[in-house]
Amino acid sequence: MCGIVGLFIKNKTMRDQLGALATPMFVCMGDRGPDSGGLAVFNEPTPESAQRWRINVFARNREYPWEPLIHGLRQTHPATDIVASSNHAILMTDQAPEIVARWLGEYDPMLIVLSTGRVMDLYKDTGHPRELAERYHFTDLRGTHCVGHTRMATESAVTPAHSHPFVAGNDFCLVHNGSLSNHNSLRRLLERRGIQFETDNDTEAVCRFLQWRMREGDTIEESLARGFEELDGFYTLLMGTPERLVLVRDAFACKPGIIADTPDYVAIGSEFRTLAHLPRIHEANLFEPVPEKIYSWTIA
């Protein structure tokens, strides 16, 4: 049992409230997933963001000494800024992500690159979601939309790497409530095509399957339609891209989900109670997503 949350802000004047509105959703789903959690936040695209990379970095030490890293990084990559809190840091640079990632690996092999992209930041760790929200100051986050997950592990280890959201490529993430029975065969299929895995988690197989299909030229809708044929198991999937929030359920729709659609926002949760605090929720169009229908919301 896991919890999924998503929030898509339509009303531009409310984008400063993204974190404040999404944090109670995330914490509430800690009842469904107390082992670990994560949140991916998409910032509003700007001319500057189109020129700079955002690299999210995780350190196992929650008191990680970032100052020496900042000093060393700026000596070799002077056009790099960093925002660090606890064991998480966001590097903003005009250098290619693979160059910076290589430098980080040489500086400290224990550092983990969580994500790369132009507009997405990713936070994930073990522990109760309430602790994570406080540690990473989720209420202060701003942006257009976010994707969150709280995990109760059933088929793989409880580690930051096994936590959701999973990422594939730049600025793409996915969270999953459910279980796949054919993730090992998917893994073998993808590994034969040169796609590398970081965990044995079934959700990573879904994420990289969609990455592969989009790399081959499919749209996200075409990739998901192919997924309906290839993914064997039960799933509710919520995905984020720079412009979109996308939701699907499997043919049996065993895993719960509810959508609240209003003129100001779209909110998604595994249960209604995670949405109950949202403004004017009593006026929202509330509905349960139907099986094998692709729901998508795009930034205007």
C-alpha positions as a Markdown table, in Angstrom:
| # | Residue | x | y | z |
|---|---|---|---|---|
| 1 | Met | 0.0 | 0.0 | 0.0 |
| 2 | Cys | 1.4 | 3.4 | -1.0 |
| 3 | Gly | 0.0 | 6.9 | -1.4 |
| 4 | Ile | 0.1 | 9.1 | -4.5 |
| 5 | Val | -0.5 | 12.9 | -4.6 |
| 6 | Gly | -0.3 | 15.4 | -7.4 |
| 7 | Leu | -1.2 | 19.1 | -7.7 |
| 8 | Phe | -1.4 | 21.1 | -10.9 |
| 9 | Ile | -1.9 | 24.8 | -10.5 |
| 10 | Lys | -4.0 | 26.5 | -13.2 |
| 11 | Asn | -4.3 | 29.9 | -11.6 |
| 12 | Lys | -0.9 | 31.6 | -12.0 |
| 13 | Thr | -1.5 | 33.7 | -8.9 |
| 14 | Met | -1.5 | 30.5 | -6.8 |
| 15 | Arg | 1.8 | 29.1 | -7.9 |
| 16 | Asp | 3.6 | 30.5 | -4.9 |
| 17 | Gln | 1.3 | 28.3 | -2.8 |
| 18 | Leu | 2.2 | 25.1 | -4.4 |
| 19 | Gly | 4.2 | 23.7 | -1.5 |
| 20 | Ala | 1.8 | 25.0 | 1.1 |
| 21 | Leu | -1.1 | 23.3 | -0.6 |
| 22 | Ala | 0.7 | 20.1 | -1.5 |
| 23 | Thr | 2.5 | 19.4 | 1.9 |
| 24 | Pro | -0.7 | 18.4 | 3.8 |
| 25 | Met | -1.6 | 16.1 | 0.9 |
| 26 | Phe | 1.8 | 14.5 | 1.1 |
| 27 | Val | 1.9 | 14.2 | 4.9 |
| 28 | Cys | -1.7 | 12.8 | 5.0 |
| 29 | Met | -0.6 | 9.9 | 2.7 |
| 30 | Gly | 2.0 | 9.0 | 5.3 |
| 31 | Asp | -0.7 | 6.7 | 6.7 |
| 32 | Arg | -0.5 | 4.7 | 3.5 |
| 33 | Gly | 3.3 | 4.9 | 3.1 |
| 34 | Pro | 5.3 | 5.5 | 6.2 |
| 35 | Asp | 8.6 | 4.0 | 5.0 |
| 36 | Ser | 9.9 | 6.7 | 2.7 |
| 37 | Gly | 8.6 | 9.4 | 0.4 |
| 38 | Gly | 9.5 | 11.9 | -2.3 |
| 39 | Leu | 8.3 | 15.0 | -4.1 |
| 40 | Ala | 9.1 | 16.3 | -7.6 |
| 41 | Val | 8.4 | 19.9 | -8.2 |
| 42 | Phe | 8.2 | 21.6 | -11.6 |
| 43 | Asn | 9.2 | 25.3 | -11.7 |
| 44 | Glu | 7.7 | 27.7 | -14.2 |
| 45 | Pro | 9.8 | 27.7 | -17.4 |
| 46 | Thr | 11.7 | 31.0 | -17.9 |
| 47 | Pro | 14.2 | 32.2 | -20.5 |
| 48 | Glu | 16.9 | 31.7 | -17.9 |
| 49 | Ser | 15.8 | 28.1 | -17.1 |
| 50 | Ala | 16.1 | 27.3 | -20.8 |
| 51 | Gln | 19.8 | 28.1 | -20.6 |
| 52 | Arg | 20.7 | 26.5 | -17.3 |
| 53 | Trp | 20.6 | 22.9 | -15.9 |
| 54 | Arg | 19.3 | 22.0 | -12.5 |
| 55 | Ile | 21.0 | 19.0 | -10.9 |
| 56 | Asn | 19.6 | 17.7 | -7.7 |
| 57 | Val | 22.0 | 15.9 | -5.4 |
| 58 | Phe | 21.5 | 13.7 | -2.3 |
| 59 | Ala | 23.9 | 13.0 | 0.5 |
| 60 | Arg | 23.4 | 10.2 | 3.0 |
| 61 | Asn | 24.8 | 12.3 | 5.8 |
| 62 | Arg | 22.0 | 14.7 | 7.0 |
| 63 | Glu | 24.6 | 17.1 | 8.2 |
| 64 | Tyr | 26.6 | 17.1 | 5.0 |
| 65 | Pro | 29.3 | 19.7 | 4.8 |
| 66 | Trp | 28.3 | 21.5 | 1.5 |
| 67 | Glu | 30.7 | 24.5 | 1.9 |
| 68 | Pro | 33.9 | 22.6 | 0.8 |
| 69 | Leu | 32.0 | 21.2 | -2.2 |
| 70 | Ile | 30.7 | 24.6 | -3.2 |
| 71 | His | 34.3 | 26.0 | -3.0 |
| 72 | Gly | 35.7 | 23.2 | -5.1 |
| 73 | Leu | 32.9 | 23.2 | -7.6 |
| 74 | Arg | 33.2 | 26.9 | -8.3 |
| 75 | Gln | 36.9 | 26.6 | -8.9 |
| 76 | Thr | 36.4 | 24.2 | -11.7 |
| 77 | His | 32.9 | 25.3 | -12.8 |
| 78 | Pro | 32.6 | 29.0 | -11.9 |
| 79 | Ala | 29.2 | 29.6 | -13.5 |
| 80 | Thr | 27.6 | 27.3 | -10.9 |
| 81 | Asp | 25.2 | 28.2 | -8.1 |
| 82 | Ile | 24.0 | 25.9 | -5.3 |
| 83 | Val | 21.2 | 25.9 | -2.8 |
| 84 | Ala | 21.7 | 23.3 | -0.1 |
| 85 | Ser | 19.5 | 22.2 | 2.8 |
| 86 | Ser | 20.3 | 19.3 | 5.1 |
| 87 | Asn | 21.4 | 16.4 | 2.8 |
| 88 | His | 19.9 | 17.8 | -0.4 |
| 89 | Ala | 21.4 | 20.4 | -2.8 |
| 90 | Ile | 20.3 | 21.9 | -6.1 |
| 91 | Leu | 23.1 | 22.8 | -8.5 |
| 92 | Met | 22.3 | 25.4 | -11.2 |
| 93 | Thr | 24.9 | 25.4 | -14.0 |
| 94 | Asp | 25.5 | 26.1 | -17.6 |
| 95 | Gln | 27.7 | 23.0 | -17.8 |
| 96 | Ala | 26.4 | 19.7 | -19.2 |
| 97 | Pro | 25.0 | 17.6 | -16.4 |
| 98 | Glu | 27.2 | 14.6 | -17.2 |
| 99 | Ile | 30.3 | 16.8 | -16.7 |
| 100 | Val | 29.1 | 18.0 | -13.3 |
| 101 | Ala | 28.0 | 14.5 | -12.3 |
| 102 | Arg | 31.5 | 13.2 | -13.2 |
| 103 | Trp | 33.1 | 15.9 | -11.0 |
| 104 | Leu | 30.8 | 15.1 | -8.1 |
| 105 | Gly | 31.6 | 11.4 | -8.4 |
| 106 | Glu | 35.3 | 12.2 | -8.2 |
| 107 | Tyr | 34.8 | 14.6 | -5.3 |
| 108 | Asp | 32.7 | 12.2 | -3.2 |
| 109 | Pro | 31.5 | 8.9 | -4.6 |
| 110 | Met | 28.8 | 8.7 | -1.9 |
| 111 | Leu | 26.9 | 11.6 | -3.4 |
| 112 | Ile | 23.9 | 10.6 | -5.5 |
| 113 | Val | 22.5 | 12.6 | -8.5 |
| 114 | Leu | 18.8 | 12.4 | -8.1 |
| 115 | Ser | 17.7 | 14.2 | -11.2 |
| 116 | Thr | 18.8 | 16.5 | -14.0 |
| 117 | Gly | 16.7 | 18.9 | -16.1 |
| 118 | Arg | 15.8 | 22.5 | -16.7 |
| 119 | Val | 12.8 | 23.0 | -14.4 |
| 120 | Met | 12.3 | 19.9 | -12.1 |
| 121 | Asp | 13.6 | 19.5 | -8.5 |
| 122 | Leu | 13.5 | 16.2 | -6.8 |
| 123 | Tyr | 13.4 | 15.4 | -3.1 |
| 124 | Lys | 13.3 | 11.8 | -1.7 |
| 125 | Asp | 14.5 | 9.9 | 1.3 |
| 126 | Thr | 13.6 | 7.3 | 3.9 |
| 127 | Gly | 11.5 | 8.2 | 6.9 |
| 128 | His | 8.0 | 9.3 | 7.6 |
| 129 | Pro | 6.7 | 11.8 | 5.0 |
| 130 | Arg | 6.0 | 14.3 | 7.9 |
| 131 | Glu | 9.8 | 14.3 | 8.7 |
| 132 | Leu | 10.7 | 14.7 | 5.0 |
| 133 | Ala | 8.4 | 17.6 | 4.5 |
| 134 | Glu | 9.9 | 19.4 | 7.5 |
| 135 | Arg | 13.5 | 18.5 | 6.6 |
| 136 | Tyr | 13.2 | 19.8 | 3.0 |
| 137 | His | 10.9 | 22.7 | 3.8 |
| 138 | Phe | 8.2 | 21.6 | 1.4 |
| 139 | Thr | 5.7 | 24.3 | 2.4 |
| 140 | Asp | 8.1 | 26.9 | 0.9 |
| 141 | Leu | 8.2 | 25.3 | -2.5 |
| 142 | Arg | 6.8 | 27.1 | -5.5 |
| 143 | Gly | 6.0 | 26.0 | -9.0 |
| 144 | Thr | 3.4 | 24.9 | -11.5 |
| 145 | His | 2.8 | 21.3 | -10.5 |
| 146 | Cys | 4.2 | 18.5 | -8.4 |
| 147 | Val | 4.2 | 14.8 | -8.1 |
| 148 | Gly | 4.5 | 13.0 | -4.7 |
| 149 | His | 4.6 | 9.5 | -3.3 |
| 150 | Thr | 4.6 | 7.9 | 0.1 |
| 151 | Arg | 5.9 | 4.3 | 0.2 |
| 152 | Met | 5.1 | 1.1 | 2.1 |
| 153 | Ala | 7.6 | -1.3 | 0.7 |
| 154 | Thr | 6.3 | -4.6 | -0.5 |
| 155 | Glu | 8.8 | -5.9 | -3.0 |
| 156 | Ser | 12.2 | -4.2 | -2.6 |
| 157 | Ala | 14.4 | -2.5 | 0.0 |
| 158 | Val | 13.6 | 0.7 | 1.9 |
| 159 | Thr | 16.4 | 3.0 | 0.6 |
| 160 | Pro | 16.4 | 6.5 | -0.9 |
| 161 | Ala | 17.1 | 5.0 | -4.3 |
| 162 | His | 14.1 | 2.7 | -4.0 |
| 163 | Ser | 11.9 | 5.7 | -3.1 |
| 164 | His | 9.6 | 7.4 | -5.6 |
| 165 | Pro | 9.5 | 9.4 | -7.7 |
| 166 | Phe | 11.6 | 7.6 | -10.3 |
| 167 | Val | 13.2 | 9.6 | -13.1 |
| 168 | Ala | 14.2 | 8.7 | -16.6 |
| 169 | Gly | 16.0 | 11.3 | -18.7 |
| 170 | Asn | 15.6 | 15.0 | -18.0 |
| 171 | Asp | 12.6 | 16.5 | -16.4 |
| 172 | Phe | 10.5 | 13.3 | -16.4 |
| 173 | Cys | 9.3 | 11.5 | -13.3 |
| 174 | Leu | 6.8 | 8.8 | -12.3 |
| 175 | Val | 5.2 | 7.5 | -9.2 |
| 176 | His | 3.3 | 4.2 | -8.9 |
| 177 | Asn | 0.9 | 2.6 | -6.5 |
| 178 | Gly | 0.5 | -1.1 | -7.3 |
| 179 | Ser | 2.6 | -4.1 | -8.2 |
| 180 | Leu | 3.9 | -5.5 | -11.5 |
| 181 | Ser | 4.4 | -9.2 | -12.1 |
| 182 | Asn | 6.5 | -8.9 | -15.3 |
| 183 | His | 9.0 | -6.2 | -14.3 |
| 184 | Asn | 11.9 | -8.6 | -14.5 |
| 185 | Ser | 11.1 | -9.5 | -18.1 |
| 186 | Leu | 10.7 | -5.7 | -18.9 |
| 187 | Arg | 14.1 | -5.1 | -17.3 |
| 188 | Arg | 15.7 | -7.8 | -19.5 |
| 189 | Leu | 14.1 | -6.3 | -22.6 |
| 190 | Leu | 15.3 | -2.8 | -21.8 |
| 191 | Glu | 18.8 | -3.9 | -20.8 |
| 192 | Arg | 19.3 | -5.6 | -24.2 |
| 193 | Arg | 18.6 | -2.2 | -25.6 |
| 194 | Gly | 21.3 | -0.5 | -23.6 |
| 195 | Ile | 19.1 | 1.0 | -20.8 |
| 196 | Gln | 20.7 | 0.9 | -17.4 |
| 197 | Phe | 18.9 | 0.3 | -14.1 |
| 198 | Glu | 19.8 | 1.6 | -10.6 |
| 199 | Thr | 17.5 | -0.5 | -8.5 |
| 200 | Asp | 15.4 | -3.7 | -8.6 |
| 201 | Asn | 12.2 | -1.8 | -8.0 |
| 202 | Asp | 9.3 | -2.6 | -10.3 |
| 203 | Thr | 8.4 | 1.0 | -10.7 |
| 204 | Glu | 11.8 | 1.8 | -12.2 |
| 205 | Ala | 11.0 | -0.8 | -14.9 |
| 206 | Val | 7.8 | 1.1 | -15.8 |
| 207 | Cys | 9.6 | 4.5 | -15.8 |
| 208 | Arg | 12.4 | 3.2 | -18.1 |
| 209 | Phe | 9.9 | 1.4 | -20.3 |
| 210 | Leu | 8.2 | 4.7 | -21.0 |
| 211 | Gln | 11.5 | 6.5 | -21.4 |
| 212 | Trp | 12.5 | 3.9 | -24.0 |
| 213 | Arg | 9.2 | 4.3 | -26.0 |
| 214 | Met | 9.5 | 8.1 | -26.0 |
| 215 | Arg | 13.2 | 7.8 | -27.0 |
| 216 | Glu | 12.0 | 5.8 | -29.9 |
| 217 | Gly | 9.7 | 8.6 | -31.0 |
| 218 | Asp | 6.4 | 7.8 | -29.2 |
| 219 | Thr | 4.4 | 10.5 | -27.6 |
| 220 | Ile | 3.6 | 10.0 | -23.9 |
| 221 | Glu | 0.1 | 8.9 | -24.9 |
| 222 | Glu | 1.5 | 6.4 | -27.4 |
| 223 | Ser | 3.9 | 5.1 | -24.8 |
| 224 | Leu | 1.2 | 4.6 | -22.3 |
| 225 | Ala | -1.1 | 2.9 | -24.8 |
| 226 | Arg | 1.8 | 0.5 | -25.5 |
| 227 | Gly | 2.1 | 0.1 | -21.7 |
| 228 | Phe | -1.5 | -1.0 | -21.4 |
| 229 | Glu | -0.4 | -4.0 | -23.6 |
| 230 | Glu | 3.0 | -4.7 | -22.0 |
| 231 | Leu | 2.6 | -4.0 | -18.3 |
| 232 | Asp | 1.2 | -6.9 | -16.4 |
| 233 | Gly | -0.1 | -6.1 | -12.9 |
| 234 | Phe | -2.0 | -3.5 | -11.0 |
| 235 | Tyr | -1.1 | 0.1 | -11.2 |
| 236 | Thr | -2.0 | 3.7 | -10.8 |
| 237 | Leu | 0.7 | 5.9 | -12.5 |
| 238 | Leu | 1.2 | 9.6 | -12.1 |
| 239 | Met | 3.8 | 11.3 | -14.3 |
| 240 | Gly | 5.2 | 14.8 | -14.5 |
| 241 | Thr | 6.9 | 16.6 | -17.4 |
| 242 | Pro | 7.8 | 20.3 | -17.7 |
| 243 | Glu | 4.4 | 21.1 | -19.2 |
| 244 | Arg | 2.1 | 18.3 | -18.0 |
| 245 | Leu | 0.7 | 16.1 | -15.3 |
| 246 | Val | -0.5 | 12.7 | -16.6 |
| 247 | Leu | -2.5 | 10.0 | -14.8 |
| 248 | Val | -3.5 | 6.4 | -15.8 |
| 249 | Arg | -4.9 | 3.3 | -14.1 |
| 250 | Asp | -4.7 | -0.3 | -15.3 |
| 251 | Ala | -7.6 | -2.2 | -16.8 |
| 252 | Phe | -8.9 | -3.5 | -13.4 |
| 253 | Ala | -8.5 | -0.1 | -11.6 |
| 254 | Cys | -7.8 | -1.9 | -8.3 |
| 255 | Lys | -5.6 | 0.8 | -6.9 |
| 256 | Pro | -7.5 | 3.8 | -5.5 |
| 257 | Gly | -7.5 | 7.3 | -6.9 |
| 258 | Ile | -9.6 | 10.5 | -6.9 |
| 259 | Ile | -9.3 | 13.7 | -8.9 |
| 260 | Ala | -10.6 | 17.2 | -7.9 |
| 261 | Asp | -10.8 | 19.5 | -10.9 |
| 262 | Thr | -11.4 | 23.2 | -10.2 |
| 263 | Pro | -10.8 | 26.5 | -12.2 |
| 264 | Asp | -7.8 | 27.1 | -10.0 |
| 265 | Tyr | -6.1 | 23.6 | -9.8 |
| 266 | Val | -6.3 | 19.9 | -10.4 |
| 267 | Ala | -5.5 | 17.8 | -7.3 |
| 268 | Ile | -5.0 | 14.0 | -7.3 |
| 269 | Gly | -4.8 | 11.7 | -4.3 |
| 270 | Ser | -5.1 | 8.0 | -3.4 |
| 271 | Glu | -7.9 | 9.0 | -1.0 |
| 272 | Phe | -10.3 | 12.0 | -0.7 |
| 273 | Arg | -9.0 | 12.9 | 2.7 |
| 274 | Thr | -5.7 | 14.1 | 1.2 |
| 275 | Leu | -7.7 | 16.7 | -0.7 |
| 276 | Ala | -10.1 | 17.8 | 2.0 |
| 277 | His | -8.1 | 20.9 | 3.1 |
| 278 | Leu | -7.8 | 22.4 | -0.4 |
| 279 | Pro | -9.5 | 25.8 | -1.1 |
| 280 | Arg | -13.1 | 25.5 | -2.3 |
| 281 | Ile | -12.8 | 21.7 | -2.5 |
| 282 | His | -16.6 | 21.6 | -1.9 |
| 283 | Glu | -17.1 | 23.2 | -5.4 |
| 284 | Ala | -14.7 | 20.9 | -7.2 |
| 285 | Asn | -15.6 | 18.3 | -9.8 |
| 286 | Leu | -14.7 | 15.1 | -8.0 |
| 287 | Phe | -14.4 | 11.9 | -9.8 |
| 288 | Glu | -12.6 | 8.6 | -9.9 |
| 289 | Pro | -10.4 | 8.0 | -13.0 |
| 290 | Val | -11.7 | 5.2 | -15.2 |
| 291 | Pro | -9.6 | 2.2 | -16.3 |
| 292 | Glu | -7.1 | 2.7 | -19.1 |
| 293 | Lys | -8.0 | 6.3 | -19.8 |
| 294 | Ile | -5.2 | 8.8 | -20.1 |
| 295 | Tyr | -5.8 | 12.0 | -18.1 |
| 296 | Ser | -3.6 | 14.9 | -18.9 |
| 297 | Trp | -3.4 | 18.5 | -17.9 |
| 298 | Thr | -1.1 | 21.0 | -19.7 |
| 299 | Ile | 0.2 | 24.4 | -18.6 |
| 300 | Ala | -1.7 | 27.2 | -20.4 |
